[in-house]
Amino acid sequence: MRESKILATCTLGLGFSYNGFRNGLDLAPDLIACDAGSADFGPYFLGTGKLQKSKETLKRDLRLLLQGARELAIPFITGSAGGAGARPQLDALADLVREVAREDGLNFRMAVIPAEVSRERIRNALHSGHLAPVGSVTPLNDELLAATSAAVAMMGVEPFQAALEAGADVIIAGRATDPSIFSAVAIRAGLPAGAVWHAAKCIDKGYLATTRPQDGSPVLATIDESGFTIVPTREGSVCTVKTVAGITLHENSDPFRVVQPTGMIDTELSRYEQIDDRSVRVTGSRYIATEHPTLKLEGARRVGFRKLLIAGLRDPRLLERLDEYMDAYRAAIARAARSLGFQPDDYILNFRAYGRDAVMGPLEPLRDQVGHEIGFVVDLVGKTEAVTNALASRLGPTGSRLDIHGRMGGGGNFAYPFSPSIIDMGAVYEWSLWHIMGIEPGELTSLFPIEMEDV
C-alpha cells in the first residue's frame, strides 16, 4: 500500500524536543516540514520586515531540521519565512540556512520562493472586481494601496511542487497557507487529496496536536489510500481524538471547512478513531476543488508611531470614578495638543484598565466589579514621531497629578513599574490588505517565481 510520512514540528524558532525529533527520524519520514510564521502578531512584522523570532532560536531549529533532512536525504520545507513571509524576512531566513550549512558542512539544492505581489497586479484586481475584503477592513483604494509598504499573497501547494520538480532539497518560502507547506510530497506521491490536505492541517501546528504542547513533541502523519494516522514522536507524548480534531478548528471560523487557494478541505464526514494509547486514525476527509482559484492577500501600511505608559492605580477614590478620571485625562491631553499646535486627527489616545475591562471592553459583564488595584495602560499613537514625542512627555505628569473636583491630586496617582515610564514602541502598522484575490490557474505558480541555488 502506498503511503507518505510527514514529520512536523511547530513554528520555526519555538523549539521542539530533540529526542522526539530523533525518534521521528527513526520512523523514516518522506518529508520534514514546519511553518515559520503567522498573522497572529498583527501587521508590524510585515510592515517592518523584521524577524518575529531571534536568529539564535531560528538557527537552533534550522540546524536540527537541516541535519535530519540531509541525514535521510529527504526534503525540508518551511513557509511564511521569518514570520510574515515578506522579502526581507525570506532573505534573512535563507541567509541563516546558508550559515548553518557552511558551519555544518552541509550541501544541498535550495529553492527560495518569494510571495510578494506587485501593486500593479493588485490594482488590476481591484479595478476589475476580482478583489474582495475578508471581514471588516478599511475599503481599499489606489491611495491606500500606494501607501502599503509590503504586500504578500499566501501561496498554495503549487510552488512547492514546482520546486521539488526542479530538484530542491530544501525549500524556504514566503507567505503560504499552512497546509500547503506539508502537502507537496504526498500529493506528488498520488495519495488522495482529502487525506493529504486534512493530515497537513492536523500537523501544521506540530505539538499542538498533542495533549501536552509544552513537551514539544514533533508529530508524524502517515498518509495512505484510505486516510491518515497521527502519532507523537516524543516518548510519553499523546495524541487524542480531541487534540487532533481540535487542531482542525485552529484559526478557522468554520468547524468543517478550511479554504485553500484551489479548493476546500472538508472534514464534515471525517471520522476520528483512537487506535492505541498515543495515535489517532482519521478517515472520510475530502478535498473539494474549485474552478476559480484565489489567493489571500496581506498588506501593511504605516499609520504612525506609538508610545506607552504603564502604571498601577490603587487609590480607591480614583477607581470609584475611573471613567470620569479617564475623560478628564483625555481632555487634559487634548488641551496640551492644542497648545502645541496639533490637530485632533494628529494623534489617537486610548486607555486600557487591566483588572476592569481591558480585554473585553464594553462587552465585559463584570465591568463594575473593580478590585483594589488595576494596571493602567496609556496608549498614544501620533501621525509623526514629533507629535508622539511631544505628547508622550505630557502623559505622566498630566495623569499622575490630575485632580477631579478637588478630591484628588498631588502626584500620587501613578505607581510606575519601569524607568523610564514611557516605553517607545516605534512605528505602528495596520492591515491595508486583508483580501481575497481571484486569479487565473496559471498564476498559482507564475506569481511565485522560484530562485534555485546550490548551497
Salt bridges, closest charged atoms under 4 A:
ASP61 OD1 - ARG60 NH1 3.01
GLU71 OE2 - ARG22 NH2 2.95
ASP91 OD1 - ARG87 NE 2.95
ASP95 OD1 - ARG98 NH1 2.59
GLU99 OE2 - LYS59 NZ 2.66
GLU103 OE2 - LYS59 NZ 2.98
GLU103 OE1 - ARG63 NH2 2.38
ASP104 OD2 - ARG63 NE 2.89
ASP142 OD1 - ARG123 NE 3.84
ASP142 OD1 - HIS127 NE2 2.92
GLU165 OE2 - ARG188 NE 3.19
ASP169 OD1 - ARG70 NH2 3.92
ASP178 OD2 - LYS205 NZ 2.47
ASP204 OD2 - LYS201 NZ 3.73
ASP204 OD1 - LYS205 NZ 3.52
ASP215 OD2 - ARG212 NE 2.73
ASP215 OD2 - ARG234 NH1 3.57
ASP224 OD1 - ARG281 NH2 2.95
GLU225 OE2 - ARG2 NH2 2.63
GLU251 OE1 - LYS205 NZ 3.56
GLU251 OE2 - HIS250 NE2 3.71
ASP254 OD1 - ARG257 NH1 3.81
ASP266 OD2 - ARG286 NH2 2.55
GLU268 OE1 - ARG257 NH2 2.46
GLU298 OE1 - ARG175 NE 2.90
GLU298 OE2 - LYS296 NZ 3.22
ASP315 OD2 - ARG317 NH2 2.83
ASP323 OD1 - ARG356 NH2 3.02
ASP323 OD1 - ARG367 NH2 2.87
GLU324 OE2 - ARG321 NH2 2.83
GLU324 OE2 - HIS405 NE2 3.08
ASP345 OD2 - LYS383 NZ 3.88
ASP357 OD1 - ARG356 NE 3.42
ASP357 OD2 - ARG367 NE 2.68
ASP379 OD1 - ARG306 NE 2.76
ASP379 OD2 - ARG352 NH1 2.84
GLU430 OE2 - ARG301 NE 2.85
GLU443 OE2 - ARG121 NE 2.77
GLU451 OE2 - ARG87 NH1 2.84
GLU453 OE2 - ARG98 NH2 2.68
ASP454 OD1 - ARG109 NH1 3.20
